[in-house]
Amino acid sequence: MVPTTQHTRIKKLDPMILSSFIFSALEKITICENDSIY
C-alpha cells in the first residue's frame, strides 16, 4: 500500500512540477530573446 500511495502522490504532483518547469523554460527563452534583440 505504501508504494501505491507514494506513486499516487507523485502523479498528483507531476502536473505542477511540469508546469513550473515549462514556465521557467519559457522565462529563460524570453530572456535570451530579449538579450539577442538588445
mmCIF file as Biopython writes it, N, C-alpha, C and O atoms, coordinates in Angstrom:
data_model
#
loop_
_atom_site.group_PDB
_atom_site.id
_atom_site.type_symbol
_atom_site.label_atom_id
_atom_site.label_alt_id
_atom_site.label_comp_id
_atom_site.label_asym_id
_atom_site.label_entity_id
_atom_site.label_seq_id
_atom_site.pdbx_PDB_ins_code
_atom_site.Cartn_x
_atom_site.Cartn_y
_atom_site.Cartn_z
_atom_site.occupancy
_atom_site.B_iso_or_equiv
_atom_site.auth_seq_id
_atom_site.auth_asym_id
_atom_site.pdbx_PDB_model_num
ATOM 1   N N  . MET A ? 1  ? 0.832  -1.212 0.000   1.0 0.0 1  A 1 
ATOM 2   C CA . MET A ? 1  ? 0.000  0.000  0.000   1.0 0.0 1  A 1 
ATOM 3   C C  . MET A ? 1  ? 0.867  1.263  0.000   1.0 0.0 1  A 1 
ATOM 4   O O  . MET A ? 1  ? 0.490  2.275  -0.591  1.0 0.0 1  A 1 
ATOM 5   N N  . VAL A ? 2  ? 2.026  1.204  0.663   1.0 0.0 2  A 1 
ATOM 6   C CA . VAL A ? 2  ? 2.849  2.420  0.760   1.0 0.0 2  A 1 
ATOM 7   C C  . VAL A ? 2  ? 3.364  2.859  -0.616  1.0 0.0 2  A 1 
ATOM 8   O O  . VAL A ? 2  ? 3.248  4.038  -0.951  1.0 0.0 2  A 1 
ATOM 9   N N  . PRO A ? 3  ? 3.934  1.943  -1.433  1.0 0.0 3  A 1 
ATOM 10  C CA . PRO A ? 3  ? 4.408  2.369  -2.758  1.0 0.0 3  A 1 
ATOM 11  C C  . PRO A ? 3  ? 3.275  2.948  -3.605  1.0 0.0 3  A 1 
ATOM 12  O O  . PRO A ? 3  ? 3.485  3.880  -4.381  1.0 0.0 3  A 1 
ATOM 13  N N  . THR A ? 4  ? 2.060  2.382  -3.449  1.0 0.0 4  A 1 
ATOM 14  C CA . THR A ? 4  ? 0.930  2.885  -4.246  1.0 0.0 4  A 1 
ATOM 15  C C  . THR A ? 4  ? 0.611  4.328  -3.868  1.0 0.0 4  A 1 
ATOM 16  O O  . THR A ? 4  ? 0.387  5.168  -4.739  1.0 0.0 4  A 1 
ATOM 17  N N  . THR A ? 5  ? 0.593  4.613  -2.562  1.0 0.0 5  A 1 
ATOM 18  C CA . THR A ? 5  ? 0.284  5.980  -2.135  1.0 0.0 5  A 1 
ATOM 19  C C  . THR A ? 5  ? 1.383  6.934  -2.596  1.0 0.0 5  A 1 
ATOM 20  O O  . THR A ? 5  ? 1.089  8.051  -3.023  1.0 0.0 5  A 1 
ATOM 21  N N  . GLN A ? 6  ? 2.635  6.512  -2.517  1.0 0.0 6  A 1 
ATOM 22  C CA . GLN A ? 6  ? 3.736  7.359  -2.985  1.0 0.0 6  A 1 
ATOM 23  C C  . GLN A ? 6  ? 3.592  7.607  -4.487  1.0 0.0 6  A 1 
ATOM 24  O O  . GLN A ? 6  ? 3.793  8.725  -4.961  1.0 0.0 6  A 1 
ATOM 25  N N  . HIS A ? 7  ? 3.238  6.544  -5.237  1.0 0.0 7  A 1 
ATOM 26  C CA . HIS A ? 7  ? 3.084  6.691  -6.684  1.0 0.0 7  A 1 
ATOM 27  C C  . HIS A ? 7  ? 1.957  7.678  -6.996  1.0 0.0 7  A 1 
ATOM 28  O O  . HIS A ? 7  ? 2.086  8.525  -7.879  1.0 0.0 7  A 1 
ATOM 29  N N  . THR A ? 8  ? 0.848  7.554  -6.254  1.0 0.0 8  A 1 
ATOM 30  C CA . THR A ? 8  ? -0.277 8.469  -6.481  1.0 0.0 8  A 1 
ATOM 31  C C  . THR A ? 8  ? 0.133  9.898  -6.140  1.0 0.0 8  A 1 
ATOM 32  O O  . THR A ? 8  ? -0.238 10.840 -6.840  1.0 0.0 8  A 1 
ATOM 33  N N  . ARG A ? 9  ? 0.888  10.055 -5.078  1.0 0.0 9  A 1 
ATOM 34  C CA . ARG A ? 9  ? 1.335  11.393 -4.680  1.0 0.0 9  A 1 
ATOM 35  C C  . ARG A ? 9  ? 2.200  11.990 -5.783  1.0 0.0 9  A 1 
ATOM 36  O O  . ARG A ? 9  ? 2.050  13.161 -6.131  1.0 0.0 9  A 1 
ATOM 37  N N  . ILE A ? 10 ? 3.102  11.188 -6.330  1.0 0.0 10 A 1 
ATOM 38  C CA . ILE A ? 10 ? 3.972  11.673 -7.408  1.0 0.0 10 A 1 
ATOM 39  C C  . ILE A ? 10 ? 3.127  12.049 -8.623  1.0 0.0 10 A 1 
ATOM 40  O O  . ILE A ? 10 ? 3.371  13.067 -9.271  1.0 0.0 10 A 1 
ATOM 41  N N  . LYS A ? 11 ? 2.130  11.216 -8.926  1.0 0.0 11 A 1 
ATOM 42  C CA . LYS A ? 11 ? 1.283  11.520 -10.084 1.0 0.0 11 A 1 
ATOM 43  C C  . LYS A ? 11 ? 0.528  12.822 -9.876  1.0 0.0 11 A 1 
ATOM 44  O O  . LYS A ? 11 ? 0.336  13.587 -10.821 1.0 0.0 11 A 1 
ATOM 45  N N  . LYS A ? 12 ? 0.101  13.077 -8.651  1.0 0.0 12 A 1 
ATOM 46  C CA . LYS A ? 12 ? -0.630 14.316 -8.378  1.0 0.0 12 A 1 
ATOM 47  C C  . LYS A ? 12 ? 0.305  15.520 -8.490  1.0 0.0 12 A 1 
ATOM 48  O O  . LYS A ? 12 ? -0.107 16.582 -8.957  1.0 0.0 12 A 1 
ATOM 49  N N  . LEU A ? 13 ? 1.545  15.365 -8.069  1.0 0.0 13 A 1 
ATOM 50  C CA . LEU A ? 13 ? 2.482  16.490 -8.097  1.0 0.0 13 A 1 
ATOM 51  C C  . LEU A ? 13 ? 3.072  16.708 -9.486  1.0 0.0 13 A 1 
ATOM 52  O O  . LEU A ? 13 ? 3.563  17.795 -9.792  1.0 0.0 13 A 1 
ATOM 53  N N  . ASP A ? 14 ? 3.025  15.671 -10.329 1.0 0.0 14 A 1 
ATOM 54  C CA . ASP A ? 14 ? 3.683  15.758 -11.635 1.0 0.0 14 A 1 
ATOM 55  C C  . ASP A ? 14 ? 3.223  16.960 -12.463 1.0 0.0 14 A 1 
ATOM 56  O O  . ASP A ? 14 ? 4.070  17.704 -12.957 1.0 0.0 14 A 1 
ATOM 57  N N  . PRO A ? 15 ? 1.916  17.178 -12.635 1.0 0.0 15 A 1 
ATOM 58  C CA . PRO A ? 15 ? 1.490  18.330 -13.446 1.0 0.0 15 A 1 
ATOM 59  C C  . PRO A ? 15 ? 2.028  19.652 -12.914 1.0 0.0 15 A 1 
ATOM 60  O O  . PRO A ? 15 ? 2.418  20.521 -13.694 1.0 0.0 15 A 1 
ATOM 61  N N  . MET A ? 16 ? 2.051  19.809 -11.594 1.0 0.0 16 A 1 
ATOM 62  C CA . MET A ? 16 ? 2.564  21.060 -11.018 1.0 0.0 16 A 1 
ATOM 63  C C  . MET A ? 16 ? 4.039  21.222 -11.344 1.0 0.0 16 A 1 
ATOM 64  O O  . MET A ? 16 ? 4.479  22.307 -11.726 1.0 0.0 16 A 1 
ATOM 65  N N  . ILE A ? 17 ? 4.813  20.136 -11.193 1.0 0.0 17 A 1 
ATOM 66  C CA . ILE A ? 17 ? 6.248  20.205 -11.488 1.0 0.0 17 A 1 
ATOM 67  C C  . ILE A ? 17 ? 6.462  20.500 -12.969 1.0 0.0 17 A 1 
ATOM 68  O O  . ILE A ? 17 ? 7.313  21.313 -13.331 1.0 0.0 17 A 1 
ATOM 69  N N  . LEU A ? 18 ? 5.682  19.833 -13.822 1.0 0.0 18 A 1 
ATOM 70  C CA . LEU A ? 18 ? 5.834  20.042 -15.264 1.0 0.0 18 A 1 
ATOM 71  C C  . LEU A ? 18 ? 5.507  21.483 -15.640 1.0 0.0 18 A 1 
ATOM 72  O O  . LEU A ? 18 ? 6.233  22.106 -16.414 1.0 0.0 18 A 1 
ATOM 73  N N  . SER A ? 19 ? 4.412  22.012 -15.090 1.0 0.0 19 A 1 
ATOM 74  C CA . SER A ? 19 ? 4.008  23.379 -15.440 1.0 0.0 19 A 1 
ATOM 75  C C  . SER A ? 19 ? 5.062  24.379 -14.971 1.0 0.0 19 A 1 
ATOM 76  O O  . SER A ? 19 ? 5.392  25.318 -15.695 1.0 0.0 19 A 1 
ATOM 77  N N  . SER A ? 20 ? 5.591  24.184 -13.765 1.0 0.0 20 A 1 
ATOM 78  C CA . SER A ? 20 ? 6.610  25.106 -13.254 1.0 0.0 20 A 1 
ATOM 79  C C  . SER A ? 20 ? 7.881  25.003 -14.089 1.0 0.0 20 A 1 
ATOM 80  O O  . SER A ? 20 ? 8.535  26.012 -14.352 1.0 0.0 20 A 1 
ATOM 81  N N  . PHE A ? 21 ? 8.240  23.771 -14.515 1.0 0.0 21 A 1 
ATOM 82  C CA . PHE A ? 21 ? 9.431  23.583 -15.343 1.0 0.0 21 A 1 
ATOM 83  C C  . PHE A ? 21 ? 9.252  24.264 -16.695 1.0 0.0 21 A 1 
ATOM 84  O O  . PHE A ? 21 ? 10.160 24.930 -17.191 1.0 0.0 21 A 1 
ATOM 85  N N  . ILE A ? 22 ? 8.063  24.088 -17.289 1.0 0.0 22 A 1 
ATOM 86  C CA . ILE A ? 22 ? 7.790  24.715 -18.588 1.0 0.0 22 A 1 
ATOM 87  C C  . ILE A ? 22 ? 7.803  26.234 -18.439 1.0 0.0 22 A 1 
ATOM 88  O O  . ILE A ? 22 ? 8.312  26.944 -19.306 1.0 0.0 22 A 1 
ATOM 89  N N  . PHE A ? 23 ? 7.236  26.730 -17.326 1.0 0.0 23 A 1 
ATOM 90  C CA . PHE A ? 23 ? 7.188  28.179 -17.103 1.0 0.0 23 A 1 
ATOM 91  C C  . PHE A ? 23 ? 8.600  28.748 -17.004 1.0 0.0 23 A 1 
ATOM 92  O O  . PHE A ? 23 ? 8.898  29.780 -17.606 1.0 0.0 23 A 1 
ATOM 93  N N  . SER A ? 24 ? 9.467  28.080 -16.249 1.0 0.0 24 A 1 
ATOM 94  C CA . SER A ? 24 ? 10.844 28.564 -16.100 1.0 0.0 24 A 1 
ATOM 95  C C  . SER A ? 24 ? 11.574 28.491 -17.434 1.0 0.0 24 A 1 
ATOM 96  O O  . SER A ? 24 ? 12.365 29.377 -17.758 1.0 0.0 24 A 1 
ATOM 97  N N  . ALA A ? 25 ? 11.312 27.438 -18.212 1.0 0.0 25 A 1 
ATOM 98  C CA . ALA A ? 25 ? 11.957 27.303 -19.522 1.0 0.0 25 A 1 
ATOM 99  C C  . ALA A ? 25 ? 11.510 28.439 -20.438 1.0 0.0 25 A 1 
ATOM 100 O O  . ALA A ? 25 ? 12.327 29.022 -21.150 1.0 0.0 25 A 1 
ATOM 101 N N  . LEU A ? 26 ? 10.218 28.753 -20.420 1.0 0.0 26 A 1 
ATOM 102 C CA . LEU A ? 26 ? 9.715  29.856 -21.248 1.0 0.0 26 A 1 
ATOM 103 C C  . LEU A ? 26 ? 10.333 31.171 -20.793 1.0 0.0 26 A 1 
ATOM 104 O O  . LEU A ? 26 ? 10.666 32.019 -21.620 1.0 0.0 26 A 1 
ATOM 105 N N  . GLU A ? 27 ? 10.486 31.344 -19.494 1.0 0.0 27 A 1 
ATOM 106 C CA . GLU A ? 27 ? 11.096 32.576 -18.977 1.0 0.0 27 A 1 
ATOM 107 C C  . GLU A ? 27 ? 12.524 32.708 -19.499 1.0 0.0 27 A 1 
ATOM 108 O O  . GLU A ? 27 ? 12.930 33.787 -19.930 1.0 0.0 27 A 1 
ATOM 109 N N  . LYS A ? 28 ? 13.294 31.607 -19.462 1.0 0.0 28 A 1 
ATOM 110 C CA . LYS A ? 28 ? 14.679 31.653 -19.942 1.0 0.0 28 A 1 
ATOM 111 C C  . LYS A ? 28 ? 14.712 31.977 -21.429 1.0 0.0 28 A 1 
ATOM 112 O O  . LYS A ? 28 ? 15.561 32.746 -21.880 1.0 0.0 28 A 1 
ATOM 113 N N  . ILE A ? 29 ? 13.791 31.392 -22.194 1.0 0.0 29 A 1 
ATOM 114 C CA . ILE A ? 29 ? 13.757 31.648 -23.640 1.0 0.0 29 A 1 
ATOM 115 C C  . ILE A ? 29 ? 13.461 33.124 -23.894 1.0 0.0 29 A 1 
ATOM 116 O O  . ILE A ? 29 ? 14.078 33.745 -24.758 1.0 0.0 29 A 1 
ATOM 117 N N  . THR A ? 30 ? 12.513 33.683 -23.138 1.0 0.0 30 A 1 
ATOM 118 C CA . THR A ? 30 ? 12.165 35.092 -23.325 1.0 0.0 30 A 1 
ATOM 119 C C  . THR A ? 30 ? 13.358 35.978 -22.989 1.0 0.0 30 A 1 
ATOM 120 O O  . THR A ? 30 ? 13.620 36.955 -23.690 1.0 0.0 30 A 1 
ATOM 121 N N  . ILE A ? 31 ? 14.079 35.647 -21.929 1.0 0.0 31 A 1 
ATOM 122 C CA . ILE A ? 31 ? 15.247 36.438 -21.536 1.0 0.0 31 A 1 
ATOM 123 C C  . ILE A ? 31 ? 16.307 36.360 -22.637 1.0 0.0 31 A 1 
ATOM 124 O O  . ILE A ? 31 ? 16.927 37.370 -22.968 1.0 0.0 31 A 1 
ATOM 125 N N  . CYS A ? 32 ? 16.518 35.180 -23.201 1.0 0.0 32 A 1 
ATOM 126 C CA . CYS A ? 32 ? 17.517 35.018 -24.264 1.0 0.0 32 A 1 
ATOM 127 C C  . CYS A ? 32 ? 17.112 35.843 -25.480 1.0 0.0 32 A 1 
ATOM 128 O O  . CYS A ? 32 ? 17.958 36.485 -26.102 1.0 0.0 32 A 1 
ATOM 129 N N  . GLU A ? 33 ? 15.821 35.832 -25.825 1.0 0.0 33 A 1 
ATOM 130 C CA . GLU A ? 33 ? 15.358 36.606 -26.976 1.0 0.0 33 A 1 
ATOM 131 C C  . GLU A ? 33 ? 15.555 38.093 -26.724 1.0 0.0 33 A 1 
ATOM 132 O O  . GLU A ? 33 ? 15.959 38.827 -27.626 1.0 0.0 33 A 1 
ATOM 133 N N  . ASN A ? 34 ? 15.271 38.545 -25.500 1.0 0.0 34 A 1 
ATOM 134 C CA . ASN A ? 34 ? 15.456 39.959 -25.176 1.0 0.0 34 A 1 
ATOM 135 C C  . ASN A ? 34 ? 16.931 40.333 -25.265 1.0 0.0 34 A 1 
ATOM 136 O O  . ASN A ? 34 ? 17.268 41.420 -25.736 1.0 0.0 34 A 1 
ATOM 137 N N  . ASP A ? 35 ? 17.818 39.435 -24.813 1.0 0.0 35 A 1 
ATOM 138 C CA . ASP A ? 35 ? 19.250 39.725 -24.870 1.0 0.0 35 A 1 
ATOM 139 C C  . ASP A ? 35 ? 19.698 39.840 -26.323 1.0 0.0 35 A 1 
ATOM 140 O O  . ASP A ? 35 ? 20.507 40.706 -26.654 1.0 0.0 35 A 1 
ATOM 141 N N  . SER A ? 36 ? 19.177 38.970 -27.197 1.0 0.0 36 A 1 
ATOM 142 C CA . SER A ? 36 ? 19.612 38.999 -28.592 1.0 0.0 36 A 1 
ATOM 143 C C  . SER A ? 36 ? 19.066 40.241 -29.292 1.0 0.0 36 A 1 
ATOM 144 O O  . SER A ? 36 ? 19.702 40.765 -30.207 1.0 0.0 36 A 1 
ATOM 145 N N  . ILE A ? 37 ? 17.891 40.716 -28.870 1.0 0.0 37 A 1 
ATOM 146 C CA . ILE A ? 37 ? 17.309 41.906 -29.505 1.0 0.0 37 A 1 
ATOM 147 C C  . ILE A ? 37 ? 18.133 43.136 -29.142 1.0 0.0 37 A 1 
ATOM 148 O O  . ILE A ? 37 ? 18.440 43.956 -30.007 1.0 0.0 37 A 1 
ATOM 149 N N  . TYR A ? 38 ? 18.491 43.266 -27.876 1.0 0.0 38 A 1 
ATOM 150 C CA . TYR A ? 38 ? 19.224 44.459 -27.447 1.0 0.0 38 A 1 
ATOM 151 C C  . TYR A ? 38 ? 20.721 44.266 -27.643 1.0 0.0 38 A 1 
ATOM 152 O O  . TYR A ? 38 ? 21.505 45.165 -27.338 1.0 0.0 38 A 1 
#
